[in-house]
Amino acid sequence: MATRDPLLSNLKAVLLRLKENKQPITDGDPDLLILCDTMECILRKGLKKPGSLFGLYKRDYWCWMESMTTAPGSARLHPMFPIAIEACKSSNKVRSHQGRGRLLLRICLHKKILAVPIEQLLKNTRMLETWYDPLLSIIGSELLVESLTSLLFWASEIQFDLNIKNASFLDETWTLPVYRQYEFVPCKDLGVVIRHIRNRVLVAEVKPDSIGAHKDRLEPGDILDELYGESLYGSAKGGKIPSILRQHEGWPIYISVIKCHLRTGKVFYNIKDHLAVLRDEYAGFKVPIDRDPNHNSKSSKDKDQRDISHKLSGSSVHKVKYVGCTGVGKEGGTSVIESAILRVLEEHGRNPTTYKDVFLELGETNLITWEASDEDRIIMKHCYPEISSCGRRVDALLYFAYVAGDTTCTISKQFKCFVYLATCDKEVSELFHLFFSASQNTRTFLMQGSSVGMETCIAIRFRPF
């Protein structure tokens, strides 16, 4: 019996590279694809595939992982694993065992539970013998699986921040297309012509000077993947999209888009057949060609069109400047904001050119600050229960701040104040509104002034202290 396996060597090598790289690991990391492909090969090696009597049903690693939630001992499973299984089963973006298995692997990496199904399988000897050949597989080999579980422990130490919504092509390939989520102002016409091609909704034309053409967010050849969080994969022509738009009339328009170009600038291979059909169906459509990978950064100094690919549907992203932070001690209420902003400005000065350009994303559960020059780099992340208040000084209206604890703010003993600079007063007001709306446990909304004349503080207080 072999005591070493090339797949384990490959897995070890890619995990070492990922541990050495900056974290978190995102969809743009080339080693992520290698990791996923290697794990899939390990899970398939020595897998018994009897299938159905007439060969109409072929099994994959997804099959035994799915059955594990109802197998003996399932009550001892990590609680996140059954949720991940159900998410894969209910997703209409993946429709094959391969697609569901791949989506499950990505969720397991994201949630740090990749070792859970294998550890549970090893506890069920009968199930293990049913699915894996002990002479041909890694998982069925007592010696090799020990090495595998050790490596999976390494994987649990790596922070993966993956966009789970980017799943519509996992049935076909591990290569992930560029995924963008956009918010457009309420309107009746985006100026976009679409066509339904092979279960996909493709952009055939974007009219010049239309809302859809703003900053090249939508381009001919792109695929509309979601509308208001609902998948458009397999949607009927003339049915689902008008219905969703009617339900959300007057709302901002939220669209998730699969870009026709990869990060390398090449046209996404798996949509080339779709593009060829679209060319024949729509006379004005020009098939996209490979282009310079730096196209986006060269075409515009404003990177707003390169929306953060990790944000959740409905997130609001603002390009601002990060000034700095300061500790405010044990008190996280609005009373500390005024002096904290002043202290940060005294330390860092009031010259905006010295501040760091960032994207501030207000998602469904987190407030995230991204590096503007490298949208894969997270500078800081706070979940809303950690944020106690936010506000600004009326003598410096473009500077705003929020206060966050080192844990849930109701029990935190140490707080810090994080200060930013916005481009206009309207944006600060919008951010305050979003802060208030996003906080799941908001209790009071205070617009208050201090007793020091002009140096007053306008603030939102999320929780009483």
Buried (B, 14 or more C-beta within 10 A) or exposed (E): EEEEBEBBEBBBEBBEBBEEEEBBBBBBBEBBBBBBBBBBBBBBBBBBEEEEEEEEEEBBBBBBBBBBBEBEEBEEBBEBBBBBBEBBBEBEBBBBBBBBBBBBBBBBBBBBBBBBBBBBBBEBEEBBEEBBBBEEBBBBBEEBBEBBBEBBEBBBEBEBBBBBBBBBBBBEBBEBBBBBBBBBEEEEEBBBBBBBBEEBBBBBBBEEEBBBBBBBBBBBBBBBBBBBEBBBBBBEEEEBBEEBBEEEEEEBBBBBBBBBBBBEBEBBEBBBEBBEBBBEEBEEBEEBEEEEBEEBEEEEEEBBBBBBBBBBBBBBBBBBBBBBBBEBEEEBBBBBBBBBBBBBBEEBEEEEEEBBEBBBBBBEEBBBBBBBEEBBBBBBBBBBBBBBBBBBBEBBBBBBBBBBBEEBBBEBEEBBBBBBBBEEEEBBBBBBEBBBEBBEEBEEEEEEBBEEEEBBBBBBBBBEB
